[in-house]
Amino acid sequence: MAFKSRVRSPIKPRAGIEKLDAGPKGMVLSFRGNRFANPAALIGYLQDRAPAIKLRPDHKVVCVQDWLHATTRIAGVRRVLGDLAALAEQ
């Protein structure tokens, strides 16, 4: 059985994130209304970090990582959320 972490963060609303699921293999997140405040910056971010982070056809962002421990998982999620919040505010 996989352990899933839920992170409550004030960054989520700033980044426009509606749902985030993180587990030992990475995370999947979706944006509120399938919209991001700065789509061009998001595409650049995804291109810079490919293939570890990609956009699925259903507009969900997938981050593939080995986060076996909860502490690394939380740190990784916070890092990606912080990056997305900064992009949304540009």
C-alpha positions as CSV (number, residue, x, y, z in Angstrom):
1,M,0.0,0.0,0.0
2,A,1.4,3.4,-1.0
3,F,1.7,6.2,1.5
4,K,0.4,9.5,0.2
5,S,1.2,12.8,1.7
6,R,-1.1,15.8,1.8
7,V,0.6,19.1,2.2
8,R,-1.4,22.1,3.2
9,S,0.3,25.2,2.0
10,P,-0.6,28.8,1.5
11,I,1.3,28.5,-1.8
12,K,-1.3,26.4,-3.4
13,P,-3.9,29.2,-3.9
14,R,-1.2,31.6,-5.2
15,A,-0.1,29.0,-7.8
16,G,-3.8,28.3,-8.7
17,I,-3.5,24.6,-7.7
18,E,-6.7,22.8,-7.1
19,K,-5.5,19.3,-6.3
20,L,-2.1,17.8,-5.5
21,D,-1.3,14.1,-4.8
22,A,2.2,13.1,-3.8
23,G,3.6,9.7,-3.3
24,P,6.9,7.8,-3.4
25,K,7.1,8.0,-7.2
26,G,6.4,11.7,-7.5
27,M,3.3,13.9,-7.7
28,V,0.4,14.9,-9.8
29,L,-1.2,18.3,-9.6
30,S,-4.1,20.0,-11.3
31,F,-4.8,23.7,-11.7
32,R,-8.1,25.3,-10.8
33,G,-10.2,25.4,-14.0
34,N,-7.3,23.9,-15.9
35,R,-5.8,27.4,-16.1
36,F,-2.5,28.8,-15.0
37,A,-1.9,32.6,-14.6
38,N,1.2,32.6,-16.8
39,P,1.1,29.8,-19.3
40,A,4.2,30.8,-21.2
41,A,6.3,30.7,-18.1
42,L,4.8,27.3,-17.2
43,I,5.8,25.9,-20.6
44,G,9.3,27.2,-20.1
45,Y,9.5,25.7,-16.6
46,L,8.3,22.3,-18.0
47,Q,10.8,22.4,-20.9
48,D,13.7,23.2,-18.5
49,R,12.8,20.3,-16.2
50,A,11.8,17.7,-18.8
51,P,11.5,14.7,-18.6
52,A,11.2,14.8,-14.8
53,I,8.2,17.2,-15.0
54,K,5.6,17.1,-17.8
55,L,2.2,18.2,-18.8
56,R,-0.4,15.5,-19.5
57,P,-3.1,15.9,-22.2
58,D,-5.7,16.3,-19.4
59,H,-3.7,19.4,-18.2
60,K,-2.3,17.8,-15.1
61,V,1.3,18.3,-14.3
62,V,3.3,15.2,-13.4
63,C,6.5,15.2,-11.5
64,V,8.4,11.9,-11.6
65,Q,10.8,11.6,-8.6
66,D,12.0,9.0,-6.1
67,W,10.5,10.3,-2.9
68,L,10.7,7.3,-0.7
69,H,10.8,9.2,2.6
70,A,8.1,11.7,3.7
71,T,10.7,14.4,4.5
72,T,12.1,14.3,0.9
73,R,8.6,14.2,-0.5
74,I,7.5,17.2,1.4
75,A,10.6,19.2,0.5
76,G,10.2,18.3,-3.1
77,V,6.5,19.3,-3.2
78,R,7.3,22.6,-1.5
79,R,10.1,23.3,-4.0
80,V,7.8,22.7,-7.0
81,L,4.9,24.7,-5.4
82,G,7.2,27.6,-4.7
83,D,8.5,27.6,-8.2
84,L,4.9,27.5,-9.6
85,A,3.8,30.3,-7.3
86,A,6.7,32.5,-8.4
87,L,5.8,31.8,-12.1
88,A,2.2,32.6,-11.5
89,E,3.1,36.0,-10.0
90,Q,5.4,37.1,-12.8
